[in-house]
């Protein structure tokens, strides 16, 4: 898989919900420009340290083009760190595998996008 973007995003909100949490993020992500995303983390274990997720992303590219994407995959928490493995299906036809390393203390995430 080819790494096509690596970036840092800011977590702007954490919204608790029954059975999990929603993380809201924004940042510049390589060729996709300004990206806004939400991921709904659902716990599937008694310890609430892992599960699946779904989400949405919107990108506003430098030329003004807007792209939407559906996100889905799995996540795991270790202390204040959450690792998210996402399969992304974008409205422009791109399909990506993305790894997101979230630090819940700094409220930052490192995003690595790989083309499929």
N, C-alpha and C positions, 0 to 999 in steps of 0.2 A: 504494500500500500504506500502510496505517495503522500508525504506530509505536505499539505497545501496551505496551511495557516497555523500559526502559533501565536497566542495572544493572552493578555490578562484582562479579565472582566471584573467589574464591581458588582457585588451582591447589594442591591438597593433595598430589598425587603425580604423578610422571612415571614410567611403567613402560616401559622399553625392551622391544621384541619383535622377532623377525625381520621385517625389511622395514618397520619403523616404530616408533611409540611410542603408548602410551595415556596420555591426560591425564585425571585425576580432578579434578573441581571441585565447589565448593559455594558457595551464596550466596542472597540474597533477590532474586527477580526479579519485581517488580511484582505483578500479580494472581495469579501462580502461587505466591507465598509462598516458602518454603524449597525450593530446588532442588538436587538432587544429580545430577551427570552424569558419564558416561565417554564419551570419543571415542577411537576407534582410528584413528590417522593412518597410512595406507599410502602409502609412497613409490612413485611410478611413473616416476621419472626417475633417471638415473645420479647426479645431483647431490644427490638427496634433498631438494630444495627445494619439491616440490609433489606432489600426489596426490589420492586420494579418501579418504573416511572413512565409517565408520558408528559408531553409538553409541546410547546409551540415556539417558533422563533420568527422574527421579522428582521429583514436586513434592508438598509437603505444604502445603495451603492453610490460611489462618487458621481456617476453620470445621472443619478436620479432614479434609476431603476429600483423597484421594490421587489423583494423575493420573500415568500413565506415558506416555512418548513415545518413538517410534523417531526417530532422527536419521540423516541421510545427506546427503552432498554432496562438496564439494571444498575443498582447502586449498592455501595457498602460504606459503612462508617467505621472509623478507627479513631477514637478520641474526638478531637475537634476537626478531623479531616474526613471529607466525604469524597469518594471516587465514583464517578458516574461514567458508564459506558453506554454510548448512544448511537443508534442507527438513525440517520437523518435523511428525510426525503423532501427535497426542495422543489418549489414550483417551477424552477428553470430547468429541471431535469437532473440536477446534481444529486447524487446519492453518496453520503459520507459516513465514515465511522469516526466518532469524536470521543476523546477521553477528556473529562473535565475533573480537575483536582481542586476541590473547594476547601478553603480554610475558613471555618466558621468564626474564628476569633478576629482575623484581619478583615473578614467579609470580602475576600478576593478569591478569584478562581483562575487557574491556568488552563487554557483551552487549547487542545491540539486536534486539528481537523485533518483527516486522511481521506483522500478520494478513493472510492470503491470502483 
